[in-house]
Amino acid sequence: MNRREQRIDASFAIRRSDLWVRLLAVMSLWASLLGSVQGAASADEAIARSIEQQVTALREGRAGGLLGQVAARQTLADFYQQRAFQPAWEAQRASEFLAMVESAATHGLDPQDYHLLALTRFRAQPPGDAAAIAERELLLTDALVRLVHHLRHGKVDPRQLEPDWNFTPARALTVDALSALLSADRIRDELGAYSPQAPLYRRLREALARYREIDRRGGWLPVGAGALLRPGAHDARVAALQTRLLATGDLPAAEQAGTQGVYDATLVAAVKRFQSRHGLEPDGVVGPATLAALNLSAADRVQQIRVNLERVRWVATDLAADHLLVDIAGFVARLYIHGQLAWSSRVVVGRPYRSTPAFRSTLRSLVLNPTWTVPPTILREDIVPSVVRDPLYLAKNDMRVFDGAGKEVDPATVDWKRFLGRGLPYDIVQAPGPTNPLGSIKFMLPNRHAIYLHDTPARGLFRRADRASSSGCIRVETAHALAVALLDDPERWDEQRLRADIATRQTRTLLLKRRTPILLLYRTVDVDDRGTVHFRSDLYGRDAAVAAALTAPVSLPPSM
């Protein structure tokens, strides 16, 4: 073999050797990749097994530790069984959701109700083993179900606080809806759609942010006790009053007031603004009620706003359609048609010991020139004692007595003293007229409380700041305008025609063309469309129970 042939053979040998090296390298790479895939598959299977085991423990009530705090057990079991116990959370989606959990505070909710501490720790130190990954997975999903339910319906079940609650009931989040949330491009947008869309809810959230910022800066110092502070007075407390009113913007920062300790006109105007915002007589006199409102802390006001955000969540579904809203603690009624305010009026509601209940009904008819059948409580507590004092009381008020069969009874034949403090076995009915407490119109709404809306001859009651003066029913200042709006028939009914019919003194029932839902709600904070926050007295002492329930451990409906 010549040298040329030797060189060719050597070259082929080198090439064969190089090919073998490359082939071995490729085979090694494929083996490595196959091992990685098999390892990943094995890891995924381990996570799925851990999720299944932990879901089973939840279903059987055996879960302990962090998983023992899971509230949405049934929903989680159904959700993960449907997806063969595969994980649903990617890192980016989990991070985006945790930001939403942290922002739950802007809704007046507590982020710690959504496993924030544990999930933050998982984010700082990502879990390594399958059991820890499965635990993080279930806590994330439980937090999502909790937050959706709370934004949609509230954390507190109102039926636990108000046994007669009959608003649209809460609906559990379905597995399909949960799947849609977790497959959405942006969970933030999807989750935001579950919170109330009512303008009041947005304005209350803005008010919460403002008062939290005031509280963060230290709030305000109390104004000292003392004699009534009247316009023009010289008083050492004027400086403290000025500082207090500046804190909430009732006294604009640009205005000079209270110089040399004088309670001057500028400061008086600021006090009147404060009084109007707090449901007080805007007389400019700083007395005990005004002083108590001034000295309620910023933290207390934050809590009050949180309570009322929760109340909006309870009824958000019912606020979405046309409705007549009676704000009991705010002494106002408003009619909304197609999302717009169509009518509003001051109202009078029940005294604290004859409180107006919160409930939902539908306005079906109204009665012109109604008679008034005296309710049993008023009979026992008011009418019978009045007749005992003055035997002519019934005649003076155009009232007649009827027995159970509807037969009229001569009042002189009744031993009224016998029924003092007891039930009266008769009905007392007052005829239509100027002294009838129902006035000229009565609005009928079916309910078990015998509550209705009506006109009244006692017009002076509407000029008061505190209008809790009735026996439970709602007296309406502009009842005629409400009747025209509800009749919704401009060709047949306007206010002039209505007054003409009323002038006949004939009792007449009119079916309403517009069947409007009526919502009797109890709110102690309102925010108008200019952003002005109005605080109201907790007339019936209901705020504390809601505030306490907001701090209680999370409890979801059994179906979840």
C-alpha positions as CSV (number, residue, x, y, z in Angstrom):
1,M,0.0,0.0,0.0
2,N,1.5,3.3,-1.0
3,R,1.6,6.4,1.2
4,R,-1.5,8.0,-0.4
5,E,-3.6,4.9,0.3
6,Q,-2.4,4.9,3.9
7,R,-3.4,8.5,4.4
8,I,-6.9,7.8,3.0
9,D,-7.4,4.8,5.3
10,A,-6.2,6.9,8.3
11,S,-8.6,9.7,7.3
12,F,-11.6,7.2,7.1
13,A,-10.6,5.8,10.5
14,I,-10.6,9.3,12.0
15,R,-14.0,10.1,10.5
16,R,-15.5,6.8,11.7
17,S,-14.2,7.5,15.2
18,D,-15.6,11.1,15.1
19,L,-19.0,9.8,14.0
20,W,-19.1,7.3,16.8
21,V,-18.2,10.1,19.3
22,R,-20.9,12.3,18.0
23,L,-23.5,9.5,17.9
24,L,-22.6,8.6,21.5
25,A,-23.0,12.3,22.5
26,V,-26.4,12.5,20.8
27,M,-27.6,9.3,22.4
28,S,-26.4,10.6,25.8
29,L,-28.3,13.9,25.2
30,W,-31.5,12.0,24.3
31,A,-31.1,9.8,27.4
32,S,-30.7,12.9,29.5
33,L,-33.7,14.6,27.9
34,L,-35.8,11.4,28.3
35,G,-34.7,11.2,31.9
36,S,-35.7,14.8,32.5
37,V,-39.1,14.2,30.9
38,Q,-39.6,11.1,32.9
39,G,-38.5,13.0,36.0
40,A,-40.8,15.8,35.3
41,A,-43.7,13.4,34.6
42,S,-42.9,11.6,37.8
43,A,-42.9,14.9,39.7
44,D,-46.2,16.0,38.2
45,E,-47.7,12.6,39.1
46,A,-46.4,13.1,42.7
47,I,-48.0,16.5,42.9
48,A,-51.3,15.2,41.5
49,R,-51.2,12.3,44.1
50,S,-50.5,14.8,46.9
51,I,-53.4,17.1,45.7
52,E,-55.7,14.0,45.6
53,Q,-54.6,12.9,49.1
54,Q,-55.1,16.4,50.6
55,V,-58.4,16.9,48.9
56,T,-59.6,13.5,50.3
57,A,-58.4,14.6,53.8
58,L,-60.4,17.9,53.3
59,R,-63.5,16.0,52.2
60,E,-63.3,13.6,55.2
61,G,-62.5,16.4,57.7
62,R,-59.0,15.0,58.5
63,A,-57.0,18.0,57.3
64,G,-54.8,19.7,59.8
65,G,-52.4,22.6,59.9
66,L,-52.9,25.2,57.2
67,L,-55.3,23.0,55.3
68,G,-57.5,22.7,58.4
69,Q,-58.3,26.4,57.7
70,V,-59.7,25.7,54.2
71,A,-63.3,26.9,54.0
72,A,-64.4,25.9,50.4
73,R,-63.9,22.2,50.9
74,Q,-66.7,21.0,48.6
75,T,-65.8,23.4,45.8
76,L,-62.2,22.4,46.0
77,A,-63.0,18.7,46.0
78,D,-65.3,19.0,42.9
79,F,-62.9,21.4,41.1
80,Y,-59.8,19.2,41.4
81,Q,-61.6,16.0,40.8
82,Q,-62.9,17.5,37.5
83,R,-59.3,18.2,36.4
84,A,-57.9,14.9,37.6
85,F,-56.1,16.6,40.5
86,Q,-53.8,18.5,38.2
87,P,-52.5,21.9,39.5
88,A,-54.3,25.0,38.2
89,W,-51.9,27.8,39.3
90,E,-49.0,29.1,37.2
91,A,-46.4,31.3,38.9
92,Q,-47.5,34.5,37.1
93,R,-51.2,34.0,37.8
94,A,-50.4,33.3,41.5
95,S,-48.4,36.4,41.7
96,E,-51.1,38.5,40.1
97,F,-53.7,37.0,42.5
98,L,-51.6,37.7,45.6
99,A,-51.6,41.4,44.6
100,M,-55.4,41.2,44.5
101,V,-55.5,39.6,47.9
102,E,-53.3,42.5,49.3
103,S,-55.7,45.0,47.7
104,A,-58.7,43.4,49.4
105,A,-58.2,46.0,52.2
106,T,-59.4,48.7,49.7
107,H,-62.8,46.9,49.9
108,G,-62.8,47.0,53.6
109,L,-61.9,43.3,53.8
110,D,-59.0,41.8,55.7
111,P,-56.3,40.3,53.4
112,Q,-55.4,37.8,56.1
113,D,-58.8,36.1,55.5
114,Y,-57.3,34.8,52.3
115,H,-54.2,33.0,53.6
116,L,-52.0,36.0,52.8
117,L,-49.3,35.1,55.4
118,A,-48.8,31.5,54.3
119,L,-49.0,32.4,50.6
120,T,-46.5,35.2,51.0
121,R,-44.1,32.8,52.7
122,F,-44.5,30.3,49.8
123,R,-43.7,33.1,47.4
124,A,-40.5,34.0,49.3
125,Q,-39.5,30.3,49.6
126,P,-41.0,28.3,46.8
127,P,-42.0,24.8,48.0
128,G,-39.8,22.0,46.8
129,D,-41.6,18.7,47.6
130,A,-44.9,17.6,46.1
131,A,-46.8,17.8,49.4
132,A,-45.9,21.5,49.9
133,I,-46.7,22.4,46.3
134,A,-50.1,20.7,46.7
135,E,-50.7,22.6,49.9
136,R,-49.9,25.9,48.2
137,E,-52.2,25.0,45.3
138,L,-55.2,24.3,47.6
139,L,-54.6,27.4,49.7
140,L,-54.5,29.6,46.6
141,T,-57.8,28.1,45.2
142,D,-59.5,28.4,48.6
143,A,-58.4,32.0,48.9
144,L,-59.8,32.7,45.4
145,V,-63.2,31.2,46.3
146,R,-63.3,33.1,49.5
147,L,-62.5,36.4,47.9
148,V,-65.0,35.9,45.1
149,H,-67.7,35.1,47.5
150,H,-66.9,38.0,49.8
151,L,-66.7,40.6,46.9
152,R,-69.9,39.2,45.4
153,H,-72.1,38.7,48.5
154,G,-70.1,40.0,51.6
155,K,-68.1,38.1,54.2
156,V,-71.0,38.2,56.8
157,D,-74.2,36.3,56.3
158,P,-76.9,38.9,57.0
159,R,-79.4,36.2,57.9
160,Q,-77.3,35.6,61.0
161,L,-77.8,39.2,62.1
162,E,-81.3,39.9,60.7
163,P,-83.6,36.8,60.9
164,D,-86.2,38.4,58.6
165,W,-83.6,39.1,55.8
166,N,-85.3,38.3,52.4
167,F,-83.0,39.9,49.8
168,T,-81.7,37.8,46.9
169,P,-79.7,35.0,48.5
170,A,-76.0,34.4,47.9
171,R,-75.1,32.0,45.2
172,A,-72.1,29.6,45.5
173,L,-69.3,29.9,43.0
174,T,-69.7,27.0,40.5
175,V,-66.8,24.8,39.4
176,D,-67.2,26.1,35.8
177,A,-67.0,29.7,37.0
178,L,-63.9,28.8,39.0
179,S,-62.3,27.2,36.0
180,A,-63.1,30.2,33.8
181,L,-61.4,32.5,36.4
182,L,-58.3,30.4,36.4
183,S,-58.1,30.2,32.7
184,A,-58.6,33.9,32.0
185,D,-55.9,36.0,30.5
186,R,-56.0,38.5,33.4
187,I,-57.5,37.2,36.6
188,R,-57.5,40.8,38.0
189,D,-60.1,41.9,35.4
190,E,-62.3,38.8,35.9
191,L,-62.2,39.1,39.7
192,G,-63.0,42.8,39.6
193,A,-66.3,42.0,37.8
194,Y,-67.5,40.1,40.9
195,S,-67.4,43.2,43.2
196,P,-70.5,45.5,43.3
197,Q,-70.7,47.9,40.3
198,A,-73.0,50.4,42.2
199,P,-71.6,53.9,42.1
200,L,-72.1,54.1,45.9
201,Y,-69.7,51.2,46.4
202,R,-66.9,52.9,44.4
203,R,-67.5,56.2,46.4
204,L,-67.4,54.3,49.7
205,R,-64.1,52.7,48.7
206,E,-62.7,56.2,47.9
207,A,-63.9,57.5,51.3
208,L,-62.3,54.5,53.0
209,A,-59.0,55.4,51.5
210,R,-59.3,59.0,52.6
211,Y,-60.2,58.3,56.2
212,R,-57.5,55.6,56.4
213,E,-54.9,58.2,55.3
214,I,-56.2,60.6,57.9
215,D,-55.9,57.8,60.5
216,R,-52.4,56.9,59.3
217,R,-51.3,60.5,59.8
218,G,-52.5,60.4,63.4
219,G,-56.2,61.3,63.0
220,W,-57.3,64.2,65.1
221,L,-57.2,65.3,68.7
222,P,-60.5,65.6,70.6
223,V,-62.2,68.9,71.3
224,G,-62.5,69.4,75.0
225,A,-65.8,69.3,76.9
226,G,-67.4,72.5,78.1
227,A,-70.4,74.8,77.9
228,L,-72.4,75.2,74.6
229,L,-70.1,76.9,72.1
230,R,-72.3,79.6,70.4
231,P,-71.4,81.9,67.5
232,G,-69.3,84.8,68.6
233,A,-68.1,83.2,71.8
234,H,-64.5,83.5,73.1
235,D,-63.3,80.0,74.1
236,A,-60.0,78.3,74.5
237,R,-61.3,75.3,72.6
238,V,-61.7,77.3,69.3
239,A,-58.1,76.4,68.2
240,A,-58.8,72.7,68.8
241,L,-62.1,73.0,66.9
242,Q,-60.4,74.7,64.0
243,T,-57.7,71.9,63.8
244,R,-60.4,69.2,63.9
245,L,-62.4,70.7,61.1
246,L,-59.4,71.2,59.0
247,A,-58.6,67.5,59.2
248,T,-61.8,66.4,57.4
249,G,-62.0,69.4,55.0
250,D,-65.1,70.9,56.7
251,L,-62.9,74.0,57.1
252,P,-61.0,74.6,53.9
253,A,-57.3,75.1,54.5
254,A,-57.3,78.4,52.6
255,E,-59.8,80.0,55.0
256,Q,-58.7,81.8,58.1
257,A,-60.9,81.2,61.2
258,G,-61.0,81.3,64.9
259,T,-58.4,84.0,65.3
260,Q,-57.7,85.1,68.9
261,G,-60.0,82.3,70.2
262,V,-63.2,83.8,68.7
263,Y,-65.8,81.4,67.4
264,D,-66.3,83.5,64.2
265,A,-68.6,83.3,61.2
266,T,-66.1,81.3,59.1
267,L,-65.7,78.6,61.8
268,V,-69.5,78.6,62.4
269,A,-70.0,77.9,58.7
270,A,-67.5,75.0,58.9
271,V,-69.4,73.6,61.9
272,K,-72.7,73.8,60.0
273,R,-71.1,71.8,57.1
274,F,-69.9,69.2,59.6
275,Q,-73.3,69.0,61.3
276,S,-75.1,68.6,57.9
277,R,-72.7,65.8,57.0
278,H,-73.4,64.0,60.3
279,G,-77.2,64.2,60.4
280,L,-77.3,66.9,63.0
281,E,-79.3,70.1,63.2
282,P,-77.0,72.6,61.3
283,D,-77.4,75.4,63.8
284,G,-73.7,76.1,64.3
285,V,-73.9,75.5,68.1
286,V,-71.4,73.0,69.4
287,G,-73.4,71.0,71.9
288,P,-73.1,67.5,73.3
289,A,-74.3,65.7,70.1
290,T,-72.0,67.8,67.8
291,L,-69.1,67.3,70.3
292,A,-69.6,63.5,70.3
293,A,-69.5,63.4,66.5
294,L,-66.4,65.6,66.3
295,N,-64.6,63.4,68.8
296,L,-65.3,60.0,67.3
297,S,-61.9,58.9,66.1
298,A,-60.7,58.5,62.5
299,A,-60.3,54.8,63.2
300,D,-63.9,54.6,64.3
301,R,-65.0,56.3,61.0
302,V,-62.9,53.8,59.0
303,Q,-64.7,51.0,60.8
304,Q,-68.1,52.6,60.0
305,I,-67.2,52.8,56.3
306,R,-66.1,49.2,56.3
307,V,-69.4,48.1,57.8
308,N,-71.4,50.0,55.1
309,L,-69.2,48.6,52.3
310,E,-70.3,45.2,53.6
311,R,-73.9,46.2,53.6
312,V,-73.7,47.2,49.9
313,R,-72.2,43.8,49.1
314,W,-75.2,42.1,50.7
315,V,-77.7,43.7,48.3
316,A,-75.5,44.4,45.2
317,T,-77.7,42.0,43.1
318,D,-80.9,43.8,44.0
319,L,-79.3,47.3,43.3
320,A,-78.7,46.4,39.7
321,A,-82.3,46.8,38.5
322,D,-84.9,49.6,38.9
323,H,-85.8,50.0,42.5
324,L,-87.1,52.3,45.2
325,L,-84.5,52.5,48.0
326,V,-85.5,53.6,51.5
327,D,-82.3,54.5,53.5
328,I,-83.6,54.0,57.0
329,A,-80.7,55.6,59.0
330,G,-80.3,58.3,56.4
331,F,-84.1,59.3,56.5
332,V,-84.3,59.5,52.7
333,A,-85.9,57.5,49.8
334,R,-84.8,57.4,46.2
335,L,-86.3,56.0,43.1
336,Y,-83.9,54.7,40.4
337,I,-85.1,54.0,36.9
338,H,-82.7,52.7,34.2
339,G,-79.8,53.5,36.6
340,Q,-80.8,57.1,37.0
341,L,-82.2,58.9,40.0
342,A,-85.9,59.6,39.1
343,W,-87.2,60.9,42.4
344,S,-86.0,61.5,46.0
345,S,-87.6,62.6,49.2
346,R,-87.0,63.0,52.9
347,V,-88.8,60.3,55.0
348,V,-89.7,59.6,58.6
349,V,-88.9,56.1,59.9
350,G,-89.5,54.2,63.1
351,R,-88.4,55.2,66.5
352,P,-85.6,53.0,68.0
353,Y,-88.1,51.1,70.1
354,R,-90.4,50.6,67.0
355,S,-87.7,50.2,64.5
356,T,-88.3,49.9,60.7
357,P,-87.1,46.5,59.6
358,A,-84.8,46.0,56.6
359,F,-86.5,43.8,53.9
360,R,-87.3,43.6,50.2
361,S,-90.7,43.7,48.6
362,T,-92.5,45.0,45.4
363,L,-94.8,48.0,45.1
364,R,-98.0,46.8,43.6
365,S,-100.7,49.4,44.2
366,L,-101.5,52.6,46.0
367,V,-104.6,53.8,47.8
368,L,-106.0,57.3,47.5
369,N,-107.8,58.6,50.6
370,P,-106.9,55.5,52.7
371,T,-108.7,54.6,55.9
372,W,-106.4,53.7,58.8
373,T,-106.9,50.6,60.8
374,V,-104.9,51.2,64.0
375,P,-102.1,48.6,64.5
376,P,-102.3,46.5,67.7
377,T,-99.2,48.1,69.3
378,I,-100.5,51.7,68.7
379,L,-103.9,50.5,70.0
380,R,-102.4,49.2,73.2
381,E,-99.8,51.9,73.8
382,D,-101.5,55.0,72.4
383,I,-105.2,54.8,71.5
384,V,-106.7,53.0,74.6
385,P,-104.9,55.3,77.1
386,S,-106.0,58.3,75.1
387,V,-109.7,57.2,75.2
388,V,-109.4,56.5,78.9
389,R,-108.2,60.1,79.4
390,D,-110.8,61.6,77.0
391,P,-113.9,59.6,76.1
392,L,-114.5,61.9,73.1
393,Y,-111.0,61.1,71.6
394,L,-112.4,58.8,69.0
395,A,-115.1,61.1,67.8
396,K,-112.7,64.1,67.6
397,N,-110.4,62.0,65.4
398,D,-113.2,60.5,63.2
399,M,-112.5,57.0,64.5
400,R,-115.0,54.1,64.6
401,V,-115.0,50.8,66.5
402,F,-115.7,47.4,64.8
403,D,-115.9,43.9,66.2
404,G,-114.4,40.8,64.7
405,A,-117.4,40.4,62.4
406,G,-117.1,43.9,61.0
407,K,-120.1,45.2,62.9
408,E,-119.7,48.8,64.3
409,V,-119.7,49.1,68.1
410,D,-120.7,52.1,70.1
411,P,-117.5,53.3,72.0
412,A,-119.6,54.2,75.0
413,T,-120.4,50.5,75.5
414,V,-116.7,49.5,75.8
415,D,-115.0,49.4,79.2
416,W,-111.8,51.0,78.0
417,K,-110.0,50.8,81.4
418,R,-110.3,47.1,81.3
419,F,-108.0,47.0,78.2
420,L,-105.2,49.2,79.5
421,G,-101.9,47.5,78.7
422,R,-103.8,44.5,77.1
423,G,-105.0,43.5,73.6
424,L,-108.2,45.1,72.5
425,P,-110.7,42.7,70.8
426,Y,-111.9,45.4,68.4
427,D,-110.6,47.2,65.3
428,I,-110.5,51.0,65.3
429,V,-110.6,52.5,61.9
430,Q,-110.1,56.2,61.1
431,A,-111.9,57.7,58.1
432,P,-110.0,59.6,55.3
433,G,-109.4,63.2,56.1
434,P,-107.0,65.9,57.2
435,T,-106.2,64.2,60.5
436,N,-105.7,60.7,59.1
437,P,-102.0,59.8,59.9
438,L,-101.7,58.1,56.5
439,G,-102.4,61.4,54.7
440,S,-103.9,61.2,51.3
441,I,-101.9,58.3,49.8
442,K,-100.8,54.8,51.0
443,F,-98.3,52.7,49.0
444,M,-98.9,49.0,49.4
445,L,-96.1,46.4,49.5
446,P,-96.7,42.8,50.7
447,N,-94.7,42.0,53.8
448,R,-95.1,40.2,57.1
449,H,-94.3,43.3,59.1
450,A,-97.4,45.3,58.2
451,I,-95.0,48.1,56.9
452,Y,-96.0,50.5,54.2
453,L,-95.2,53.9,52.8
454,H,-97.6,56.8,53.2
455,D,-98.3,60.5,53.1
456,T,-98.8,62.4,56.4
457,P,-100.4,65.6,57.6
458,A,-97.5,66.1,60.1
459,R,-95.4,68.1,57.7
460,G,-93.2,69.6,60.4
461,L,-91.5,66.3,61.0
462,F,-89.6,66.6,57.7
463,R,-87.8,69.7,58.8
464,R,-86.0,67.8,61.6
465,A,-82.5,66.4,61.2
466,D,-83.5,63.3,63.2
467,R,-86.6,61.9,61.6
468,A,-87.1,58.7,63.6
469,S,-90.6,59.5,64.8
470,S,-93.0,56.8,63.4
471,S,-94.2,53.5,64.7
472,G,-92.3,51.6,62.0
473,C,-94.0,52.7,58.7
474,I,-92.3,55.2,56.4
475,R,-93.8,58.7,56.0
476,V,-93.0,60.3,52.7
477,E,-92.6,64.1,52.2
478,T,-93.4,64.2,48.5
479,A,-95.8,61.3,48.3
480,H,-97.8,62.8,45.4
481,A,-94.7,63.0,43.1
482,L,-93.8,59.4,44.0
483,A,-97.3,58.3,43.1
484,V,-97.1,60.0,39.7
485,A,-93.7,58.4,39.0
486,L,-94.9,54.9,39.9
487,L,-98.2,55.2,38.0
488,D,-96.1,55.9,35.0
489,D,-99.0,57.1,32.8
490,P,-98.6,60.8,31.9
491,E,-101.7,60.8,29.7
492,R,-104.0,59.8,32.6
493,W,-102.0,60.8,35.7
494,D,-100.2,63.9,36.6
495,E,-100.1,65.7,40.0
496,Q,-103.1,67.9,39.2
497,R,-105.3,64.9,38.3
498,L,-104.1,63.1,41.4
499,R,-105.0,66.0,43.7
500,A,-108.4,66.3,42.0
501,D,-109.1,62.6,42.9
502,I,-107.9,63.1,46.4
503,A,-110.2,66.1,46.8
504,T,-113.2,63.8,46.4
505,R,-112.3,62.1,49.8
506,Q,-113.3,58.8,48.2
507,T,-111.1,55.8,48.9
508,R,-109.7,54.3,45.7
509,T,-107.1,51.7,44.9
510,L,-104.9,52.1,41.8
511,L,-102.8,49.3,40.4
512,L,-99.3,50.4,39.6
513,K,-98.2,50.1,36.0
514,R,-94.6,50.0,37.1
515,R,-94.1,47.1,39.5
516,T,-91.0,48.4,41.3
517,P,-88.9,46.5,43.8
518,I,-88.6,48.3,47.1
519,L,-85.5,47.9,49.3
520,L,-85.6,49.0,52.9
521,L,-81.9,49.3,53.9
522,Y,-80.0,50.4,56.9
523,R,-77.0,52.5,56.1
524,T,-74.9,54.7,58.5
525,V,-72.6,56.1,55.8
526,D,-73.5,57.6,52.4
527,V,-71.3,59.3,49.8
528,D,-73.0,61.7,47.3
529,D,-71.9,62.1,43.7
530,R,-69.6,65.0,44.7
531,G,-67.7,62.7,47.0
532,T,-69.0,64.3,50.2
533,V,-69.1,61.7,53.0
534,H,-72.2,61.7,55.1
535,F,-72.1,59.8,58.4
536,R,-75.3,59.0,60.2
537,S,-76.1,58.0,63.8
538,D,-76.4,54.3,64.3
539,L,-80.1,54.7,65.0
540,Y,-80.9,51.1,66.0
541,G,-77.4,50.1,67.2
542,R,-76.7,47.6,64.4
543,D,-73.2,48.6,63.3
544,A,-71.3,46.8,66.2
545,A,-72.7,43.4,65.2
546,V,-71.6,43.8,61.6
547,A,-68.1,45.0,62.6
548,A,-67.7,42.1,65.0
549,A,-68.7,39.6,62.3
550,L,-66.2,41.1,59.9
551,T,-63.4,40.2,62.3
552,A,-64.6,36.6,62.9
553,P,-63.1,33.6,61.2
554,V,-64.2,32.9,57.6
555,S,-67.2,30.7,57.2
556,L,-68.7,29.9,53.8
557,P,-72.1,28.3,53.1
558,P,-72.1,24.5,53.6
559,S,-72.5,23.9,49.8
560,M,-69.1,25.4,49.3
